[in-house]
């Protein structure tokens, strides 16, 4: 096991650049990831709003944007999906909160490889700048969708945006993969090697388990996507034929033969489905932490929750083919993927029932972090219930290219993960900045966002069953969809209100940093190690004192105890469950 002394020899920095820009401190790096994701989420929301406006008012001429043409719509769709999946759903929960709190929650002074940690952030930043550059090059951003299906993405003359813009898109993804691989190695090593004395694996908070399993998923999945992206760049620029068969484009025979577009789909979705859990597992960890803390009860079935996270991570690699039921795969292969997809619902259900068991009979404190944790569970269940429909090839084939799928994955992967980020922000803000966020603004933000989310995405299931296709830039001319326009208009207004409500959060966030009430070291009366240190934590997290752990992470309402919670560092003589 590596020793703390050999790994963490760097002293507290004094110069501005080393302290706040090229910092080796995991807490500063976590905040850098967080604010990068905050910028990215507003870019992604703006793109989604432009899409919704175009769907309802296809001839509208917008300020600065002008008229949105069909190819422009597809570019917005591509960039919205890519930015949200990679630079928001992957970056904030793991790179932001994971970087900041995993070392503190296990009693470590920093991440195992501080320089690698710094490099992983700046590599991510370069990837973000690279993908934004695709908007400004000749031809504009690519229109092949966030999944980048070949041969459309593999041929530079396949359409507008498929020239330099597509090369920048692929390059950005490849750079992001390198950053994620560096981060994953750091998370895994830190969790296994730098735990404080007494911090056994079964005393880890469920947040740490979630970050740990997510890092393992990232290590296995991002390497595949990196390889796939390199092959795609070779097809586009060096004339290879990994993904391109003998094909005619605009009346011309392309100089490719022997490639398989399905190879790209297999490689992409072998990454793509674990990516769903890379986005959602950290939210599960945060929800578990908060439901226990604010119910004043131990987590229901701690070991079952740990094994469920492991099972979700393992099964996540077995189900990628359910994204390809329409590809003409063998019915026997489709049946195998269908069975595995249904099986992954079992550990998810275990976690859901354990969350409900944690709340049941508790003395629930309905503060803003708890509201968002409950909202996370609500969205996870609502989005998850439509999953078994899409797990059946006979149902997925008619539903796959409809708005039904858009509603499903936005609820369970997109907005649920973002609710986990909001929960983590309101919960850990006092520890990060030493002040409390405004509770009233937090509640207003929560209720508008929750109601708005359901108003946007739940109707998509109905629209999909009614036959509304996805990825179409407009459908106001189609008679069979004419009666769906009022519902789409309602969803667009809901999106405008919901996006506007996010400025309440931003105002609350930045105002509270300067003007919020001073926070105590443990304002929520929590039990884990981050609440045993100063607020905000010092450079080495524990002021030169290495904590010793004697208890589990969720010792609430212990019979015979002097107070209703037992810190992990309380003496072993203190009673526990």
ZILINGI-V833896 format. One record per backbone hydrogen bond with DSSP energy under -1.0 kcal/mol. CO is the residue of the C=O (numbers start at 1). NH is the residue of the N-H. If there is no record, write none. Layout:
co=CO nh=NH
co=CO nh=NH
//
This chain:
co=3 nh=7
co=4 nh=8
co=15 nh=19
co=16 nh=20
co=17 nh=21
co=17 nh=22
co=25 nh=29
co=26 nh=30
co=27 nh=31
co=28 nh=32
co=29 nh=33
co=30 nh=34
co=31 nh=35
co=32 nh=36
co=33 nh=37
co=34 nh=38
co=35 nh=39
co=36 nh=40
co=37 nh=41
co=38 nh=42
co=39 nh=43
co=40 nh=44
co=41 nh=45
co=42 nh=46
co=43 nh=47
co=44 nh=48
co=45 nh=49
co=46 nh=50
co=47 nh=51
co=48 nh=52
co=49 nh=53
co=50 nh=54
co=51 nh=55
co=52 nh=56
co=53 nh=57
co=57 nh=60
co=62 nh=66
co=66 nh=62
co=69 nh=73
co=70 nh=74
co=71 nh=75
co=72 nh=76
co=73 nh=77
co=74 nh=78
co=75 nh=79
co=76 nh=80
co=77 nh=81
co=78 nh=82
co=79 nh=83
co=80 nh=84
co=81 nh=85
co=82 nh=86
co=83 nh=87
co=84 nh=89
co=88 nh=92
co=91 nh=96
co=92 nh=97
co=93 nh=98
co=96 nh=100
co=97 nh=101
co=98 nh=102
co=101 nh=105
co=102 nh=106
co=103 nh=108
co=104 nh=107
co=106 nh=196
co=113 nh=117
co=114 nh=118
co=115 nh=119
co=116 nh=120
co=117 nh=121
co=118 nh=122
co=119 nh=123
co=120 nh=124
co=121 nh=125
co=122 nh=126
co=123 nh=127
co=124 nh=128
co=125 nh=129
co=126 nh=130
co=127 nh=131
co=128 nh=132
co=129 nh=133
co=132 nh=135
co=133 nh=136
co=137 nh=140
co=145 nh=148
co=149 nh=153
co=155 nh=158
co=159 nh=162
co=163 nh=167
co=164 nh=168
co=165 nh=169
co=166 nh=170
co=167 nh=171
co=168 nh=172
co=169 nh=173
co=170 nh=174
co=171 nh=175
co=172 nh=176
co=173 nh=177
co=174 nh=178
co=175 nh=179
co=176 nh=180
co=177 nh=181
co=178 nh=182
co=179 nh=183
co=180 nh=184
co=181 nh=185
co=182 nh=186
co=183 nh=187
co=184 nh=188
co=185 nh=189
co=186 nh=190
co=187 nh=191
co=188 nh=192
co=189 nh=193
co=190 nh=194
co=196 nh=199
co=197 nh=549
co=198 nh=200
co=200 nh=203
co=201 nh=204
co=205 nh=209
co=206 nh=210
co=207 nh=211
co=208 nh=212
co=209 nh=213
co=210 nh=214
co=211 nh=215
co=212 nh=216
co=213 nh=217
co=214 nh=218
co=215 nh=219
co=216 nh=220
co=217 nh=221
co=218 nh=222
co=221 nh=225
co=222 nh=226
co=223 nh=227
co=224 nh=228
co=225 nh=229
co=226 nh=230
co=227 nh=231
co=228 nh=232
co=229 nh=233
co=230 nh=234
co=231 nh=235
co=232 nh=236
co=233 nh=237
co=234 nh=238
co=234 nh=240
co=242 nh=260
co=244 nh=259
co=247 nh=254
co=249 nh=252
co=252 nh=249
co=254 nh=256
co=260 nh=263
co=261 nh=265
co=262 nh=266
co=263 nh=267
co=264 nh=268
co=265 nh=269
co=266 nh=270
co=267 nh=271
co=268 nh=272
co=269 nh=273
co=271 nh=275
co=274 nh=278
co=275 nh=279
co=276 nh=280
co=277 nh=281
co=280 nh=284
co=281 nh=285
co=282 nh=286
co=283 nh=287
co=284 nh=288
co=285 nh=289
co=286 nh=290
co=287 nh=291
co=288 nh=292
co=289 nh=293
co=290 nh=294
co=292 nh=297
co=294 nh=365
co=295 nh=363
co=301 nh=305
co=302 nh=306
co=303 nh=307
co=304 nh=308
co=305 nh=309
co=306 nh=310
co=307 nh=311
co=308 nh=312
co=309 nh=313
co=310 nh=314
co=311 nh=315
co=312 nh=316
co=314 nh=317
co=315 nh=318
co=319 nh=322
co=320 nh=323
co=321 nh=324
co=324 nh=327
co=330 nh=334
co=331 nh=335
co=332 nh=336
co=333 nh=337
co=334 nh=338
co=335 nh=339
co=336 nh=340
co=337 nh=341
co=338 nh=342
co=339 nh=343
co=340 nh=344
co=342 nh=345
co=343 nh=346
co=344 nh=348
co=345 nh=349
co=346 nh=350
co=347 nh=351
co=348 nh=352
co=349 nh=353
co=350 nh=354
co=351 nh=355
co=352 nh=356
co=353 nh=357
co=354 nh=358
co=355 nh=359
co=356 nh=360
co=359 nh=362
co=362 nh=364
co=365 nh=367
co=367 nh=371
co=368 nh=372
co=369 nh=373
co=370 nh=374
co=371 nh=375
co=372 nh=376
co=373 nh=377
co=374 nh=378
co=375 nh=379
co=376 nh=380
co=377 nh=381
co=378 nh=382
co=379 nh=383
co=380 nh=384
co=381 nh=385
co=384 nh=387
co=386 nh=390
co=387 nh=391
co=389 nh=392
co=392 nh=395
co=392 nh=396
co=393 nh=397
co=395 nh=399
co=396 nh=400
co=399 nh=402
co=401 nh=470
co=403 nh=407
co=404 nh=408
co=405 nh=409
co=406 nh=410
co=407 nh=411
co=408 nh=412
co=409 nh=413
co=409 nh=414
co=410 nh=415
co=411 nh=416
co=414 nh=418
co=415 nh=419
co=416 nh=420
co=417 nh=421
co=418 nh=422
co=419 nh=423
co=420 nh=424
co=421 nh=425
co=422 nh=426
co=423 nh=427
co=424 nh=428
co=425 nh=429
co=428 nh=432
co=429 nh=433
co=430 nh=434
co=434 nh=519
co=438 nh=442
co=439 nh=443
co=440 nh=444
co=441 nh=445
co=442 nh=446
co=443 nh=447
co=444 nh=448
co=445 nh=449
co=446 nh=450
co=447 nh=451
co=448 nh=452
co=449 nh=453
co=450 nh=454
co=451 nh=455
co=452 nh=456
co=453 nh=457
co=454 nh=458
co=458 nh=461
co=459 nh=463
co=460 nh=464
co=461 nh=465
co=462 nh=466
co=463 nh=468
co=464 nh=467
co=468 nh=403
co=475 nh=478
co=479 nh=482
co=481 nh=484
co=482 nh=485
co=484 nh=488
co=485 nh=489
co=486 nh=490
co=487 nh=491
co=488 nh=492
co=489 nh=493
co=490 nh=494
co=491 nh=495
co=492 nh=496
co=493 nh=497
co=494 nh=498
co=495 nh=499
co=496 nh=500
co=497 nh=501
co=500 nh=503
co=501 nh=504
co=502 nh=506
co=503 nh=507
co=504 nh=508
co=505 nh=509
co=506 nh=510
co=507 nh=511
co=508 nh=512
co=509 nh=513
co=511 nh=515
co=512 nh=516
co=517 nh=436
co=522 nh=525
co=527 nh=568
co=528 nh=531
co=529 nh=532
co=538 nh=541
co=540 nh=542
co=542 nh=545
co=554 nh=556
co=555 nh=566
co=558 nh=561
co=564 nh=557
co=567 nh=570
co=568 nh=550
co=568 nh=551
co=571 nh=574
//
